[in-house]
Amino acid sequence: MRRASLKTKTALFVLLVFFTTAPTAVYLTLEFFGRSLRDVVNTHQATLLARIGAEIDEKLQGSHDALINVARMATADDVTSPESARRFLHRYPLLAAFFDNGVFVFTPAGILMAETNQGLQRTGLDFSAREYIRQTRISERPYISRPFVSSQPHHHPTVMFTAPVFTPNGTLVAILGGSMDLLKGNFIGSLASTRIGKGGHFYLFADDGVLIMHPQRENILQQNVSSEVLNHASSVPRGGVISAETVSDGTPMLSTLKKLSQTTWTLAADLPKDEAYAPLRMAERSAWAAIIPWGLLSVAAIWLLMRRLTLPILALECQIREAEDSGAHRNVLIRSGDEIERVAEAFNGLVNRLIEKEDRLVHLSNHDSLTGLYNRLFFEAEMQRIDRGRHFPVSMVMVDVDNLKTVNDTFGHTAGDALIIKAAQALRAAFRSEDVVARVGGDEFAVIMEGSDHETALEALERVRETVALLNSDGDSPELALSLGTATATAPLTLGQSWRLADQRMYADKARRKASKIIGSGSASRDSAVSAS
């Protein structure tokens, strides 16, 4: 009797195994696919909500910062009378681009002095009962109100931003307010028309469940948020995001909640579970309907293509294992001309991207994001490594950016960041590529000069001052000014002491230059460096 061929035996065995294991395999596969799909949908929705929430936070902060900056420019004379207050508001027409419901000047007691809305005669009205007046007066800090019904003729739901106005001696003399209409097309109102898929939507609510924005406008200012959603929202930290399965009006929902950073509001996204998990339901129906023909076709394909499929797979596995055993990555090479070759290409691409991401993560973990210099974590690790070694002497240099707080307060944090970047450029240009130049604090930098004696460190300080002078020659304001100090360690386990000594000399340099108010010549700077060291 003729024996069956290997291909026939394999096909029969596969047929037997398929119909004994396929139902279990299909069930387990669908369960795995279901969990993966849920994770993907949750992650996608959480990412989308985090991005939109970040945009809202950014716009809330930008709008509030614009109001605060205008309030800082107001003087007591600007708010002594309704006429002067109106003239003050007319000087800043751009505030209307941020606050579509008007800009207002109130007395500290809450009496309206002036507003930008034309045609309204409300000067002298008492708004002291409003929450935003009470909170601003008590805290004397900027405030974003809870939603309320506007007293203007349209009576729309509104949110008020406030900023206190102070005299130079710190006396509260007025409250500047900017109002947003929640029914207009601003960045809050536009949430109502933003959709997720076909049946999903966004909404915004306060911590007590009062809706700030909702696709159904009649729900705004109503406490229509379910207790289930409120319970989940109460556990979300400021700026955090969570996802949960909830029920809204009898419809099972996939809900994602994000607590905004600028307020106590919560941004929420609801997507019906039937829509979110529709691919899973379709996969379940298709899998169970196709199991029999799928089994028969699989047996035929295996019988016909066994050798063709087996050899490339074995070659792929062999190359992957060789790469794993050697510990060195190299691309696998498969020239089968079919899916196996594409799998190999996809594998190569995936591994290459993972290696690139790993390199980027290592770089980010060791470098300061603003300046590109090393960060404090890397700097301290280098300190420990060098302090235990034998390559001495080692010189430490401490650098501090002068007047950074004044620059931030006067020109804004963007100018302060530019000054920090300029300081980093000066240090990068003045020190050697092998020196460890790091940003160790907001306005502080530190440098490790391995194998450099005290005289070499002093020469480096001179290069720093020359570089600073060159950078300042472009005439840009504010100018960069650095306080410098250096100390040299000559033996192991003394680097920390040298760091502290360099820090003390840097502060002595700062105090000396501040007291003298003199910017010396290059030779004077050299003498100061010698004295500070």
C-alpha positions as CSV (number, residue, x, y, z in Angstrom):
1,M,0.0,0.0,0.0
2,R,1.4,3.3,-1.0
3,R,2.2,5.5,1.9
4,A,0.9,9.1,2.0
5,S,3.3,11.8,1.2
6,L,4.7,14.2,3.8
7,K,2.5,16.9,2.4
8,T,-0.6,14.7,2.7
9,K,0.2,13.7,6.2
10,T,0.8,17.3,7.1
11,A,-2.4,18.4,5.5
12,L,-4.4,15.7,7.3
13,F,-2.7,16.5,10.6
14,V,-3.4,20.2,10.1
15,L,-7.1,19.4,9.4
16,L,-7.4,17.4,12.6
17,V,-5.6,20.0,14.7
18,F,-7.5,22.8,13.1
19,F,-11.0,21.5,13.9
20,T,-10.0,20.5,17.4
21,T,-8.2,23.7,18.3
22,A,-9.6,26.3,15.9
23,P,-12.7,27.1,18.1
24,T,-10.5,27.7,21.1
25,A,-8.0,29.6,19.1
26,V,-10.7,31.8,17.6
27,Y,-12.1,32.5,21.0
28,L,-8.8,33.3,22.6
29,T,-7.8,35.4,19.6
30,L,-11.0,37.4,19.7
31,E,-10.5,37.9,23.5
32,F,-7.0,39.2,22.8
33,F,-8.2,41.3,19.9
34,G,-11.0,42.7,22.1
35,R,-8.5,43.7,24.9
36,S,-6.1,45.2,22.4
37,L,-8.9,47.1,20.6
38,R,-10.1,48.5,24.0
39,D,-6.6,49.5,24.8
40,V,-6.2,51.2,21.4
41,V,-9.5,53.0,21.6
42,N,-8.9,54.1,25.2
43,T,-5.4,55.3,24.3
44,H,-6.5,57.1,21.1
45,Q,-9.4,58.8,22.9
46,A,-7.1,59.7,25.9
47,T,-4.5,61.1,23.6
48,L,-7.1,63.1,21.6
49,L,-8.6,64.5,24.8
50,A,-5.1,65.3,26.3
51,R,-4.2,67.2,23.2
52,I,-7.5,69.2,23.1
53,G,-7.3,69.8,26.9
54,A,-3.7,71.0,26.5
55,E,-4.9,73.4,23.8
56,I,-7.7,74.7,26.0
57,D,-5.3,75.1,28.9
58,E,-2.9,77.0,26.7
59,K,-5.6,79.3,25.4
60,L,-7.0,79.8,28.9
61,Q,-3.5,80.8,30.1
62,G,-2.8,82.9,27.1
63,S,-6.1,84.8,27.5
64,H,-5.6,85.3,31.2
65,D,-1.9,86.3,30.7
66,A,-3.0,89.0,28.3
67,L,-5.5,90.4,30.8
68,I,-2.9,90.2,33.6
69,N,-0.3,92.0,31.6
70,V,-2.7,94.8,30.8
71,A,-3.6,95.0,34.5
72,R,0.0,95.3,35.4
73,M,0.4,98.3,33.1
74,A,-2.6,100.1,34.7
75,T,-1.9,102.9,37.2
76,A,-4.0,104.4,39.9
77,D,-4.7,107.4,37.6
78,D,-6.2,105.1,35.0
79,V,-8.9,103.9,37.4
80,T,-9.8,107.0,39.4
81,S,-13.0,107.7,37.4
82,P,-15.3,106.0,34.8
83,E,-13.9,108.4,32.2
84,S,-10.3,107.5,32.9
85,A,-11.2,103.8,33.1
86,R,-12.9,104.0,29.7
87,R,-9.8,105.7,28.2
88,F,-7.6,103.0,29.7
89,L,-9.7,100.2,28.1
90,H,-9.7,102.0,24.7
91,R,-5.9,101.8,24.8
92,Y,-6.0,98.0,24.6
93,P,-8.5,97.1,21.9
94,L,-6.7,93.8,21.3
95,L,-8.3,92.4,24.5
96,A,-11.5,92.1,22.6
97,A,-9.9,89.4,20.5
98,F,-9.6,87.3,23.7
99,F,-12.8,88.2,25.4
100,D,-15.9,88.3,23.1
101,N,-18.3,89.3,25.9
102,G,-16.5,92.4,26.9
103,V,-13.7,93.8,29.0
104,F,-14.6,95.6,32.3
105,V,-13.0,97.7,35.0
106,F,-14.5,97.3,38.5
107,T,-13.7,99.0,41.8
108,P,-12.3,96.7,44.5
109,A,-15.8,96.8,46.0
110,G,-17.3,95.4,42.7
111,I,-18.8,98.6,41.3
112,L,-18.6,98.7,37.5
113,M,-16.6,101.7,36.3
114,A,-16.2,101.0,32.5
115,E,-16.8,98.4,29.9
116,T,-16.0,97.9,26.2
117,N,-19.5,96.9,25.3
118,Q,-21.1,99.7,23.3
119,G,-24.6,100.9,24.0
120,L,-24.9,99.6,27.5
121,Q,-25.4,102.1,30.3
122,R,-24.3,100.1,33.3
123,T,-21.7,102.2,34.9
124,G,-22.2,102.3,38.7
125,L,-23.9,98.9,38.9
126,D,-23.0,96.8,41.9
127,F,-21.5,93.4,41.0
128,S,-20.0,92.7,44.5
129,A,-22.2,89.6,44.9
130,R,-20.5,87.9,41.9
131,E,-18.2,85.1,42.8
132,Y,-15.3,86.4,40.7
133,I,-15.4,89.8,42.5
134,R,-15.4,88.2,45.9
135,Q,-12.6,85.7,45.1
136,T,-10.4,88.3,43.4
137,R,-10.8,90.8,46.3
138,I,-10.1,88.2,49.0
139,S,-7.1,86.5,47.3
140,E,-5.9,89.6,45.4
141,R,-4.9,87.2,42.7
142,P,-6.1,86.5,39.1
143,Y,-9.1,84.3,39.0
144,I,-11.2,82.3,36.4
145,S,-14.8,82.2,37.5
146,R,-17.4,79.4,37.5
147,P,-19.9,79.8,34.6
148,F,-22.8,82.1,35.3
149,V,-25.6,83.8,33.4
150,S,-24.5,87.2,32.0
151,S,-26.4,90.3,33.1
152,Q,-26.2,91.7,29.6
153,P,-29.4,91.7,27.5
154,H,-28.5,88.4,25.8
155,H,-28.3,86.6,29.2
156,H,-25.9,84.0,27.8
157,P,-23.8,81.6,29.9
158,T,-20.5,83.3,30.5
159,V,-17.1,82.9,32.1
160,M,-15.2,85.8,33.7
161,F,-11.4,86.2,33.9
162,T,-10.1,88.7,36.4
163,A,-6.8,90.4,37.2
164,P,-6.2,92.7,40.2
165,V,-4.8,96.2,39.6
166,F,-2.4,97.4,42.3
167,T,-0.6,100.7,43.1
168,P,3.2,100.5,43.4
169,N,2.8,100.1,47.2
170,G,0.6,97.0,46.7
171,T,-2.8,98.5,47.3
172,L,-5.7,97.0,45.3
173,V,-7.3,99.9,43.4
174,A,-9.3,98.1,40.7
175,I,-10.2,94.7,39.2
176,L,-9.8,94.2,35.4
177,G,-12.2,91.6,34.0
178,G,-12.6,89.9,30.7
179,S,-15.7,87.8,29.8
180,M,-16.2,84.9,27.3
181,D,-19.6,84.1,25.9
182,L,-20.0,80.3,26.0
183,L,-22.5,80.4,23.1
184,K,-20.1,82.0,20.7
185,G,-17.5,80.4,18.6
186,N,-14.5,80.9,20.9
187,F,-12.2,78.1,21.9
188,I,-14.6,77.0,24.6
189,G,-17.8,77.3,22.6
190,S,-16.3,75.4,19.6
191,L,-16.3,72.2,21.7
192,A,-20.0,72.0,21.1
193,S,-19.6,71.3,17.4
194,T,-16.5,69.0,17.8
195,R,-17.4,65.3,17.2
196,I,-15.7,62.0,17.9
197,G,-16.6,59.5,15.3
198,K,-20.3,59.5,14.5
199,G,-22.0,59.5,17.9
200,G,-19.3,60.8,20.2
201,H,-18.9,64.3,21.6
202,F,-17.0,66.5,24.0
203,Y,-18.3,68.4,27.0
204,L,-16.9,70.6,29.8
205,F,-18.1,70.7,33.4
206,A,-17.2,72.2,36.8
207,D,-16.3,70.2,39.8
208,D,-19.9,70.3,41.1
209,G,-21.3,68.9,37.9
210,V,-22.5,72.1,36.3
211,L,-22.1,71.9,32.6
212,I,-19.9,74.7,31.1
213,M,-20.1,73.4,27.5
214,H,-22.2,70.7,25.9
215,P,-23.5,69.9,22.3
216,Q,-27.0,70.4,23.6
217,R,-26.8,74.1,24.5
218,E,-29.9,73.9,26.7
219,N,-27.9,71.7,29.1
220,I,-25.3,74.5,29.8
221,L,-25.3,75.7,33.4
222,Q,-27.4,72.6,34.4
223,Q,-26.2,69.9,36.8
224,N,-26.6,67.2,34.2
225,V,-23.4,65.3,34.8
226,S,-24.1,61.8,36.2
227,S,-22.8,60.9,39.7
228,E,-20.8,58.1,38.1
229,V,-18.9,60.5,35.9
230,L,-18.4,62.9,38.8
231,N,-17.0,60.1,41.0
232,H,-14.5,59.3,38.3
233,A,-13.7,63.0,37.8
234,S,-13.0,63.5,41.5
235,S,-10.1,61.0,41.3
236,V,-8.4,62.7,38.3
237,P,-5.4,64.8,39.4
238,R,-4.9,68.3,38.0
239,G,-3.8,67.8,34.4
240,G,-4.4,64.0,34.5
241,V,-6.5,61.8,32.2
242,I,-8.5,58.7,32.9
243,S,-10.9,56.5,30.9
244,A,-13.9,54.5,32.2
245,E,-17.0,52.8,30.9
246,T,-20.1,54.7,31.9
247,V,-23.8,55.0,31.0
248,S,-25.3,58.3,29.7
249,D,-29.1,58.5,29.1
250,G,-29.2,54.7,29.1
251,T,-26.5,54.3,26.5
252,P,-23.2,52.6,27.4
253,M,-20.4,55.0,26.8
254,L,-16.6,55.0,26.7
255,S,-15.8,58.1,28.7
256,T,-12.5,59.8,29.0
257,L,-11.9,62.6,31.5
258,K,-9.1,65.2,31.7
259,K,-8.8,67.7,34.6
260,L,-7.6,71.0,33.1
261,S,-4.5,72.5,34.6
262,Q,-5.6,76.2,34.6
263,T,-8.9,75.7,36.4
264,T,-10.9,73.0,38.3
265,W,-12.9,72.2,35.2
266,T,-13.0,68.7,33.7
267,L,-13.0,68.1,29.9
268,A,-14.9,64.9,29.0
269,A,-15.3,62.9,25.8
270,D,-18.1,60.3,25.4
271,L,-18.1,57.7,22.6
272,P,-20.9,55.0,22.4
273,K,-19.4,51.6,23.2
274,D,-21.3,50.1,20.2
275,E,-19.4,52.5,17.9
276,A,-16.1,52.2,19.7
277,Y,-16.1,48.4,19.6
278,A,-17.9,47.9,16.3
279,P,-14.7,46.3,14.7
280,L,-14.7,43.7,17.5
281,R,-18.3,42.7,16.9
282,M,-17.7,42.4,13.1
283,A,-14.6,40.3,13.7
284,E,-16.5,37.9,16.0
285,R,-19.2,37.4,13.4
286,S,-16.7,37.0,10.6
287,A,-14.5,34.6,12.5
288,W,-17.2,32.2,13.5
289,A,-18.8,32.2,10.0
290,A,-15.5,31.5,8.3
291,I,-14.1,28.8,10.5
292,I,-15.0,25.8,8.3
293,P,-14.0,27.2,4.8
294,W,-11.0,28.8,6.5
295,G,-9.9,25.4,7.8
296,L,-10.3,23.7,4.4
297,L,-8.4,26.4,2.5
298,S,-5.7,26.4,5.1
299,V,-5.1,22.7,4.6
300,A,-5.0,23.1,0.9
301,A,-2.6,26.0,1.1
302,I,-0.3,24.2,3.5
303,W,-0.3,21.1,1.3
304,L,0.7,23.3,-1.7
305,L,3.0,25.8,-0.2
306,M,4.6,23.9,2.8
307,R,8.1,24.0,1.5
308,R,7.9,27.5,0.0
309,L,6.6,29.0,3.3
310,T,8.8,26.9,5.7
311,L,12.2,27.7,4.3
312,P,11.9,31.5,4.4
313,I,10.4,31.4,7.9
314,L,13.2,29.2,9.1
315,A,15.7,31.5,7.5
316,L,14.1,34.5,9.2
317,E,14.1,32.8,12.5
318,C,17.7,31.8,12.2
319,Q,18.9,35.3,11.4
320,I,16.8,36.8,14.3
321,R,18.3,34.2,16.7
322,E,21.8,34.9,15.4
323,A,21.3,38.6,16.0
324,E,19.9,37.9,19.5
325,D,22.7,35.6,20.4
326,S,25.4,38.1,19.2
327,G,23.8,41.0,21.0
328,A,24.4,43.2,17.9
329,H,21.5,44.4,15.7
330,R,21.7,43.9,12.0
331,N,18.9,43.8,9.5
332,V,17.5,40.4,8.5
333,L,17.7,39.5,4.8
334,I,14.9,37.5,3.2
335,R,14.4,37.4,-0.6
336,S,11.2,35.2,-0.8
337,G,9.2,37.8,-2.7
338,D,6.1,37.3,-0.5
339,E,4.7,38.2,2.9
340,I,7.7,36.8,4.7
341,E,9.9,39.3,3.0
342,R,7.6,42.1,4.0
343,V,7.5,40.8,7.5
344,A,11.2,40.9,7.6
345,E,11.2,44.5,6.2
346,A,8.6,45.5,8.8
347,F,10.7,43.8,11.5
348,N,13.7,45.7,10.4
349,G,11.8,49.0,10.3
350,L,10.4,48.4,13.8
351,V,13.7,47.5,15.4
352,N,15.4,50.5,13.7
353,R,12.7,52.8,15.0
354,L,13.0,51.3,18.5
355,I,16.7,51.9,18.4
356,E,16.2,55.5,17.3
357,K,13.6,56.1,20.0
358,E,15.9,54.6,22.6
359,D,18.7,56.9,21.5
360,R,16.4,59.9,21.7
361,L,15.2,58.9,25.1
362,V,18.8,58.5,26.3
363,H,19.6,62.0,24.9
364,L,16.5,63.5,26.6
365,S,17.3,61.9,29.9
366,N,20.7,63.5,29.9
367,H,20.1,66.9,28.4
368,D,18.2,70.1,29.2
369,S,15.3,70.6,26.8
370,L,15.7,74.4,26.6
371,T,19.5,74.8,26.1
372,G,20.6,71.4,24.8
373,L,23.3,71.3,27.5
374,Y,23.6,68.4,30.0
375,N,21.0,68.4,32.8
376,R,21.6,68.2,36.5
377,L,21.0,64.4,36.7
378,F,23.8,63.7,34.2
379,F,26.1,66.4,35.8
380,E,25.8,64.8,39.2
381,A,26.4,61.3,37.8
382,E,29.6,62.7,36.1
383,M,30.6,64.3,39.4
384,Q,30.4,60.9,41.1
385,R,32.3,59.1,38.3
386,I,35.1,61.7,38.0
387,D,35.4,62.0,41.8
388,R,36.2,58.3,42.1
389,G,38.7,58.4,39.3
390,R,42.4,59.4,39.0
391,H,42.4,62.1,36.3
392,F,43.2,65.0,38.6
393,P,43.4,68.0,38.7
394,V,39.7,68.7,37.9
395,S,38.4,72.3,37.9
396,M,34.8,73.2,38.7
397,V,33.2,76.3,37.3
398,M,29.9,77.8,38.5
399,V,27.9,80.3,36.4
400,D,24.8,82.3,37.3
401,V,22.7,84.4,34.9
402,D,22.4,87.9,36.4
403,N,19.0,89.7,36.7
404,L,17.0,86.8,35.2
405,K,14.0,87.5,37.4
406,T,14.0,91.1,36.4
407,V,14.1,90.1,32.7
408,N,11.2,87.7,33.2
409,D,9.2,90.3,35.1
410,T,10.0,93.1,32.6
411,F,10.1,91.4,29.2
412,G,8.3,88.2,29.9
413,H,9.5,84.6,30.2
414,T,10.2,84.3,26.5
415,A,12.9,86.9,26.9
416,G,14.2,85.1,30.0
417,D,14.4,81.8,28.1
418,A,16.3,83.6,25.2
419,L,18.7,85.0,27.8
420,I,19.3,81.5,29.2
421,I,19.9,80.2,25.7
422,K,22.3,83.0,25.0
423,A,24.2,82.0,28.2
424,A,24.3,78.4,27.0
425,Q,25.8,79.6,23.7
426,A,28.5,81.5,25.5
427,L,29.4,78.6,27.6
428,R,29.4,76.1,24.7
429,A,31.7,78.4,22.7
430,A,34.1,79.1,25.6
431,F,34.7,75.5,26.9
432,R,36.2,72.5,25.3
433,S,34.0,69.8,23.7
434,E,35.2,67.3,26.3
435,D,34.2,69.5,29.3
436,V,30.9,68.7,30.9
437,V,28.7,71.9,30.6
438,A,25.4,71.5,32.3
439,R,22.4,73.6,33.3
440,V,21.9,72.6,37.0
441,G,19.1,75.1,37.9
442,G,16.8,77.8,36.5
443,D,19.6,80.3,36.0
444,E,22.6,78.3,37.1
445,F,25.1,76.4,35.1
446,A,28.1,74.3,36.1
447,V,31.1,73.0,34.2
448,I,33.5,70.1,35.0
449,M,36.9,70.5,33.4
450,E,38.6,67.2,33.8
451,G,42.3,67.3,33.7
452,S,42.4,71.1,33.9
453,D,44.4,73.0,36.6
454,H,43.4,76.3,38.1
455,E,45.2,78.5,35.5
456,T,43.4,76.6,32.7
457,A,40.1,77.3,34.4
458,L,40.9,81.0,34.7
459,E,41.6,81.1,31.0
460,A,38.2,79.5,30.4
461,L,36.5,82.2,32.5
462,E,38.3,84.8,30.4
463,R,36.9,83.2,27.2
464,V,33.4,83.2,28.7
465,R,33.6,86.9,29.4
466,E,34.9,87.6,25.9
467,T,32.2,85.5,24.3
468,V,29.5,87.3,26.4
469,A,30.9,90.7,25.2
470,L,30.8,89.4,21.6
471,L,27.2,88.2,22.0
472,N,26.1,91.5,23.6
473,S,27.7,93.5,20.8
474,D,24.6,92.9,18.6
475,G,22.8,95.5,20.7
476,D,19.9,93.3,21.6
477,S,18.2,93.9,24.9
478,P,18.4,92.7,27.6
479,E,22.1,92.1,27.7
480,L,23.6,88.9,29.0
481,A,25.6,89.2,32.3
482,L,27.2,86.2,34.0
483,S,28.6,85.7,37.5
484,L,31.5,83.3,37.5
485,G,33.4,81.3,40.1
486,T,35.9,78.4,39.9
487,A,37.8,76.0,42.1
488,T,40.1,73.1,41.4
489,A,40.2,69.7,43.0
490,T,43.6,68.0,43.1
491,A,42.7,64.7,44.7
492,P,39.8,62.1,44.6
493,L,36.8,62.6,46.8
494,T,37.2,66.4,46.9
495,L,35.2,67.4,43.9
496,G,32.1,68.2,45.9
497,Q,34.1,70.6,48.1
498,S,35.5,72.3,45.0
499,W,31.9,72.6,43.6
500,R,30.8,74.4,46.8
501,L,33.8,76.6,46.8
502,A,33.3,77.5,43.2
503,D,29.6,78.3,44.0
504,Q,30.7,80.6,46.9
505,R,33.2,82.4,44.6
506,M,30.5,82.8,42.0
507,Y,28.3,84.5,44.5
508,A,31.2,86.6,45.7
509,D,31.7,87.7,42.1
510,K,28.0,88.6,41.7
511,A,28.0,90.6,44.9
512,R,31.3,92.4,44.0
513,R,30.0,93.4,40.5
514,K,26.6,94.4,41.8
515,A,28.2,96.7,44.4
516,S,30.6,98.3,42.0
517,K,28.2,98.7,39.1
518,I,31.2,98.7,36.8
519,I,31.7,96.6,33.7
520,G,35.4,96.3,33.5
521,S,37.7,95.9,30.5
522,G,39.0,92.6,29.5
523,S,42.0,92.9,31.8
524,A,39.8,93.9,34.7
525,S,37.6,90.9,34.1
526,R,40.7,88.8,34.2
527,D,41.7,90.3,37.6
528,S,38.2,89.7,38.9
529,A,38.4,86.1,37.8
530,V,41.7,85.7,39.6
531,S,40.2,87.3,42.8
532,A,37.0,85.2,42.6
533,S,39.1,82.1,42.3
